Amino acid sequence: MARPERLAELSSLSLEQAVDNVLDLAPNGASQPPATCIDPHPADGWAQYATGYYWWVDSMVTRPRPLQEKMTLFWHGHFTSSWLDGIPFDLMMRQNQLYRSLAFGNLRELTQRMAIEPAMLFYLSNASNARGAPNENFARELMELFTLGVGNYTEADVAASARAWTGHGCSTDGRSHVFRSSWHDSGSKTFFGTTRNWNGPEIIDEIFDNASTRPIVARYIARKLWEFFAYLGPSDALVQALADAFLAANFDVRSLLRAIFLRPEFYSETARRGLVRSPAEWVVAVLYHSGLHAGDLWLASRAETTGQVLFSPPNVAGWKGNSAWAAASALSGRAEIAKTVVWWSLRAGGRFNELASMSIDAAIDRVAGFFDVELSAQTHAALAAHQQAERAAADDPSWGPTNLLLLTMLSPEFNLA
């Protein structure tokens, strides 16, 4: 979703200049969540969570360079942890801030730092990983979901990595990473064919440095980011070209994003209509166009009905995305939120009072323009037929505008990313 003023600003630039402008985060400045969100001893845990939830969603709407928030959302769904799994919310917010600060940074650094964040240490059980009974949760997901993908490591590699990560836990108060040498397995371990006394962070370095795995990481992340921004199933040649750029930049994420946004395929019709908006992206769009705030929609308690609860991905694999967002249950959740948007909008100084007196086509165009959505002829015809029936049958003339607003927010075009 591009703001009109941003489109005007970027339209006078070359493609490369425009991409560099979009990737320039300087206008965002520092991001600081409300103090209550980083309080380790909140008076009300739910209120702390709701405040953090609303702050993040509103940040997605208002930051000058919202791509930083979209990338924060990407890393949140990639390097997952969950408040609903018992992680204290101040730790979730701290992890969220890490993903924001390194959203465009170096992937190796981000991977090293997320590995020792208390939220991750608790979520994947590494906080209790000790010699004699190594826990393989983090060691497995580090390779299977975070860096390499299935089939690019062995069970022996998982076992060796788990032993290497023993001793990397949390301080007594649970708020910082500590390394306890007495918990660490200092014996020899064979990882990717090399036998030595591996330590946890060295495992990550080996994944990024090993001649066999280094290009796999690049392709894995390049494909995942392309499918997050453009469309599913990119060609192997496209993925390889992006991976080559990523490797040449030594895993600099900004360079990978630049390569993605400069590809001609990114501006194809397939990319324009290749993805369904995630519930978070859909909410951001309705908030932007309506002028409402996240708290007005009570999102902290209603997001579950849409299929996407921020700070609480469903599992370590994150959200499935795309077609999953088109499920009937997810759409019904959006409908309930859209009803609230309509309720507020119809009371906003008579913003849509004139709809009932306009021609049907003019009313549809007015609402489509308000939500900045280009309706297909098929959708326009369906809305027109529905409005005709509403106007002919409804005793209350307000139902026509109400349902036109609601159905436009639920239209296929408004749900495309």
C-alpha positions in Angstrom: 0.0 0.0 0.0 1.6 3.2 -1.2 0.5 6.6 0.2 -0.4 9.1 -2.6 2.3 11.6 -1.5 4.9 8.9 -1.6 3.8 7.8 -5.1 4.2 11.4 -6.2 7.6 11.6 -4.6 8.9 8.4 -6.2 7.3 8.8 -9.6 9.9 11.5 -10.6 12.8 9.1 -9.8 14.5 6.4 -11.8 13.7 2.8 -10.7 17.1 2.5 -9.0 16.6 5.9 -7.3 13.1 4.9 -6.2 14.3 1.6 -4.7 17.1 3.3 -2.9 14.7 5.8 -1.5 12.3 3.1 -0.3 15.2 1.3 1.4 16.5 4.4 3.1 15.3 4.1 6.7 16.7 7.4 8.0 13.3 9.2 8.0 12.0 6.6 10.4 14.5 7.6 13.1 14.7 5.5 16.3 11.7 3.4 17.3 10.8 3.3 21.0 7.9 1.3 22.3 5.9 2.6 25.3 7.7 2.1 28.6 5.0 -0.2 29.9 5.9 -2.7 27.1 9.4 -3.3 28.3 8.5 -3.4 32.0 9.6 -6.9 33.3 7.0 -6.7 36.1 3.8 -5.3 34.6 0.8 -4.7 36.9 -1.4 -6.2 34.2 0.1 -8.6 31.7 -2.9 -8.4 29.3 -2.8 -4.6 29.3 0.9 -4.7 28.5 0.3 -7.1 25.6 -2.6 -5.0 24.2 -0.5 -1.8 24.5 2.4 -3.4 22.6 0.0 -4.9 20.0 -1.6 -1.5 19.3 1.7 0.3 19.2 3.2 -2.1 16.6 0.1 -2.0 14.3 -0.1 1.8 14.5 3.6 2.0 13.7 3.0 -0.1 10.6 0.5 2.6 9.6 2.4 5.7 10.4 6.1 5.2 10.0 7.5 7.2 7.0 9.3 4.0 5.7 6.8 1.2 6.5 9.0 -1.3 4.8 11.0 -1.5 8.0 7.8 -2.7 9.8 7.0 -5.2 7.0 10.5 -6.7 7.4 10.1 -6.8 11.1 6.9 -8.8 10.5 8.8 -11.1 8.1 11.5 -11.9 10.7 8.9 -12.3 13.4 7.3 -15.0 11.3 10.7 -16.5 10.4 12.6 -16.5 13.7 9.5 -17.2 15.7 8.7 -17.0 19.4 5.2 -16.7 21.0 3.8 -14.8 23.9 1.0 -17.4 24.1 3.6 -20.0 24.8 4.4 -18.3 28.1 7.2 -16.0 27.0 7.0 -12.7 29.1 5.8 -9.9 26.9 8.8 -7.6 27.6 11.0 -10.3 26.2 8.8 -10.5 23.1 9.0 -6.8 22.6 12.7 -6.8 23.0 12.9 -9.5 20.3 10.6 -7.4 18.2 13.0 -4.4 18.6 15.9 -6.6 17.6 14.2 -7.6 14.4 13.3 -4.0 13.7 16.9 -2.7 14.2 18.4 -5.4 12.0 15.6 -5.7 9.6 17.9 -4.6 6.7 21.1 -5.7 8.3 23.4 -8.7 8.1 21.7 -12.1 8.3 24.6 -13.7 10.1 24.5 -11.1 12.8 20.8 -11.3 13.1 20.9 -15.1 13.4 23.6 -14.9 16.0 21.7 -12.3 18.1 18.3 -14.0 17.8 19.9 -17.2 19.0 20.7 -15.8 22.4 17.7 -13.6 22.9 15.9 -14.8 26.0 12.6 -15.1 24.1 14.2 -17.6 21.7 16.1 -19.3 24.5 12.9 -20.0 26.3 10.7 -20.7 23.3 12.9 -23.4 21.8 14.1 -24.7 25.2 17.7 -23.9 24.9 17.6 -22.1 28.3 17.6 -25.5 29.9 20.0 -27.2 27.4 22.7 -29.0 29.4 25.4 -31.6 28.9 24.3 -35.2 29.5 20.8 -34.6 28.2 21.1 -32.1 25.3 17.8 -30.6 24.0 17.6 -30.6 20.2 14.8 -28.2 19.7 16.8 -25.1 18.8 19.5 -27.0 17.0 17.0 -28.6 14.7 15.0 -25.5 13.9 18.2 -23.4 13.4 18.8 -25.6 10.3 15.4 -26.8 9.3 13.4 -23.6 9.4 15.8 -20.7 10.0 18.8 -21.2 7.6 18.9 -24.3 5.4 15.6 -26.1 5.0 14.8 -29.8 5.1 17.3 -32.3 3.6 20.4 -30.1 3.9 21.7 -31.6 7.2 21.8 -34.9 9.0 20.5 -36.1 12.3 24.1 -36.4 13.4 24.5 -32.7 12.6 21.4 -31.9 14.8 22.8 -33.9 17.7 26.3 -32.3 17.4 24.7 -28.8 17.3 22.5 -29.5 20.3 25.6 -30.5 22.3 27.4 -27.4 21.1 24.6 -25.2 22.3 24.6 -26.7 25.8 25.3 -24.1 28.5 23.8 -21.2 26.5 20.9 -20.2 28.8 19.4 -17.3 30.7 20.4 -15.4 33.8 18.6 -16.1 37.0 16.1 -13.3 36.4 15.5 -14.6 32.9 16.3 -11.3 31.2 19.7 -11.9 29.6 21.8 -14.6 28.0 24.5 -16.3 30.1 27.0 -19.0 29.2 27.4 -21.6 31.9 30.6 -23.5 31.2 29.6 -26.1 33.8 26.5 -27.0 31.7 28.5 -27.1 28.4 29.5 -30.3 26.7 33.1 -29.7 26.0 33.7 -33.0 24.3 34.5 -33.4 20.6 31.5 -33.2 18.2 31.4 -33.8 14.5 29.4 -31.1 12.6 29.2 -31.0 8.8 32.1 -33.4 8.8 34.5 -31.5 11.0 35.3 -32.8 14.5 36.2 -30.4 17.3 34.9 -28.9 20.5 32.2 -26.9 18.8 30.4 -24.1 20.8 27.0 -22.8 19.9 27.8 -19.5 18.0 30.5 -21.4 16.0 27.7 -23.6 14.6 26.0 -20.5 13.1 29.3 -19.3 11.7 29.9 -22.7 10.1 26.5 -22.7 8.5 27.3 -19.3 6.9 30.9 -20.1 6.1 30.9 -23.7 5.0 31.4 -23.9 1.2 28.5 -26.4 0.9 25.9 -24.7 3.1 26.7 -21.0 2.4 24.9 -21.0 -1.0 22.0 -23.0 0.4 21.4 -20.3 3.0 21.4 -17.7 0.3 18.9 -19.5 -1.9 16.7 -20.4 1.1 16.3 -16.8 2.3 16.2 -15.4 -1.2 13.3 -17.6 -2.1 11.4 -17.0 1.1 11.8 -13.2 0.8 10.7 -13.3 -2.9 7.6 -15.3 -1.9 6.9 -12.8 0.9 7.0 -9.8 -1.4 6.1 -11.0 -4.9 4.6 -14.4 -5.7 5.0 -18.1 -4.9 7.0 -20.5 -7.0 9.7 -18.3 -8.5 11.9 -20.0 -11.1 15.2 -21.6 -10.1 17.0 -19.1 -12.3 15.4 -16.1 -10.5 16.2 -17.5 -7.1 19.8 -18.3 -8.1 20.3 -14.7 -9.4 19.0 -13.3 -6.1 21.1 -15.7 -4.1 24.2 -14.7 -6.1 23.5 -11.0 -5.2 23.0 -12.0 -1.5 26.2 -13.9 -1.4 28.2 -11.2 -3.2 27.0 -8.8 -0.4 28.0 -11.3 2.3 24.4 -11.8 3.4 23.5 -8.1 3.6 19.6 -8.1 3.6 19.3 -4.6 2.2 21.3 -5.7 -0.8 19.0 -8.7 -1.3 15.9 -6.5 -1.1 17.4 -4.1 -3.6 18.0 -7.0 -6.0 14.4 -8.2 -5.5 12.9 -4.8 -6.1 15.0 -4.2 -9.2 14.0 -7.5 -10.9 11.6 -7.0 -13.9 9.6 -9.9 -12.6 8.8 -7.9 -9.5 6.7 -5.5 -11.7 4.9 -8.2 -13.6 1.2 -8.9 -13.5 1.9 -12.1 -11.7 3.6 -10.1 -8.9 0.9 -7.5 -8.8 -1.7 -10.1 -8.1 0.4 -12.9 -6.7 -0.3 -12.7 -3.0 -3.2 -12.3 -0.6 -2.8 -9.7 2.1 -2.0 -11.1 5.5 -4.5 -10.1 8.2 -2.0 -7.7 9.6 -1.4 -6.0 6.2 -5.2 -5.9 5.6 -5.8 -4.3 9.0 -3.0 -1.7 8.3 -4.8 -0.8 5.0 -8.2 -0.3 6.6 -6.6 1.7 9.4 -4.7 3.9 7.0 -7.8 4.6 4.8 -10.2 5.1 7.7 -7.9 7.1 9.9 -8.6 4.8 12.8 -6.1 3.4 15.3 -5.5 -0.2 16.2 -7.2 0.2 19.6 -10.4 1.4 18.0 -10.8 -2.1 16.5 -9.9 -4.0 19.7 -7.3 -6.0 17.7 -5.5 -7.6 20.7 -8.6 -9.6 21.5 -10.0 -10.1 18.0 -7.0 -10.9 15.9 -7.3 -14.6 16.5 -10.5 -14.7 14.4 -8.4 -13.5 11.4 -5.8 -16.2 11.6 -2.9 -14.0 12.5 -2.1 -13.0 16.1 1.0 -10.7 16.3 3.5 -11.8 18.9 2.0 -15.3 18.8 2.7 -17.2 15.6 0.9 -20.6 15.6 4.1 -22.7 15.8 7.9 -22.5 15.1 7.2 -22.6 11.4 5.3 -19.3 11.5 2.2 -18.5 9.5 1.5 -20.4 6.3 0.3 -17.2 4.6 -1.2 -16.5 1.2 -4.0 -19.0 0.4 -4.4 -19.7 4.2 -5.5 -16.1 4.6 -8.4 -16.8 2.2 -10.0 -19.5 4.4 -13.6 -18.9 5.3 -12.7 -18.7 9.0 -10.1 -16.0 8.4 -12.4 -14.0 6.1 -15.2 -14.1 8.7 -12.8 -12.5 11.2 -12.0 -9.8 8.8 -15.7 -9.2 8.3 -16.2 -8.6 12.0 -13.4 -6.1 12.1 -14.7 -4.5 8.9 -18.0 -4.0 10.6 -16.3 -2.0 13.3 -14.5 0.1 10.7 -17.9 0.8 9.0 -19.4 1.7 12.4 -16.7 4.3 13.0 -16.6 5.6 9.5 -20.3 6.2 9.3 -20.0 8.3 12.4 -17.0 10.3 11.3 -18.6 13.6 10.5 -21.1 12.3 7.9 -18.2 11.1 5.7 -20.5 8.8 3.7 -23.9 10.4 4.2 -24.2 11.2 0.5 -23.8 7.5 -0.6 -27.5 6.7 -0.4 -28.5 9.6 -2.6 -25.8 8.9 -5.3 -26.2 6.7 -8.3 -25.1 3.1 -7.6 -22.1 3.4 -9.9 -21.1 6.7 -8.4 -21.4 5.3 -4.9 -19.3 2.3 -5.7 -16.6 4.5 -7.3 -16.7 6.8 -4.3 -16.1 4.0 -1.9 -13.5 2.3 -4.1 -11.7 5.6 -4.3 -11.8 6.0 -0.5 -10.1 2.6 -0.1 -7.8 3.2 -3.1 -8.8 -0.1 -4.6 -9.1 -0.8 -8.4 -12.2 -3.0 -8.6 -12.5 -5.5 -11.5 -15.5 -5.3 -13.8 -16.8 -8.5 -12.2 -16.5 -7.2 -8.6 -18.0 -3.9 -9.6 -21.0 -5.7 -11.2 -21.5 -7.9 -8.1 -21.5 -4.8 -5.9 -23.9 -3.0 -8.2 -26.3 -5.9 -8.2 -26.1 -6.1 -4.4 -26.7 -2.4 -4.0 -29.7 -2.6 -6.4 -31.2 -5.3 -4.3 -30.5 -3.4 -1.1 -32.1 -0.2 -2.3 -35.1 -2.0 -3.6 -35.8 -4.1 -0.5 -34.3 -2.3 2.6 -36.6 -0.4 4.9 -33.6 1.4 6.3 -31.7 3.3 3.6 -28.5 3.2 5.7 -28.0 -0.5 5.0 -26.9 0.3 1.4 -23.9 2.4 2.3 -23.1 0.2 5.3 -22.9 -3.0 3.2 -21.1 -1.2 0.3 -18.3 -0.2 2.7 -18.2 -3.7 4.2 -18.2 -5.6 1.0 -15.5 -3.3 -0.6 -13.2 -4.1 2.3 -13.9 -7.8 1.7 -13.5 -7.6 -2.0 -10.9 -9.8 -3.8 -9.0 -6.7 -5.0 -8.7 -5.1 -1.5 -7.4 -8.4 -0.2 -4.6 -8.6 -2.7 -1.2 -7.6 -1.3 
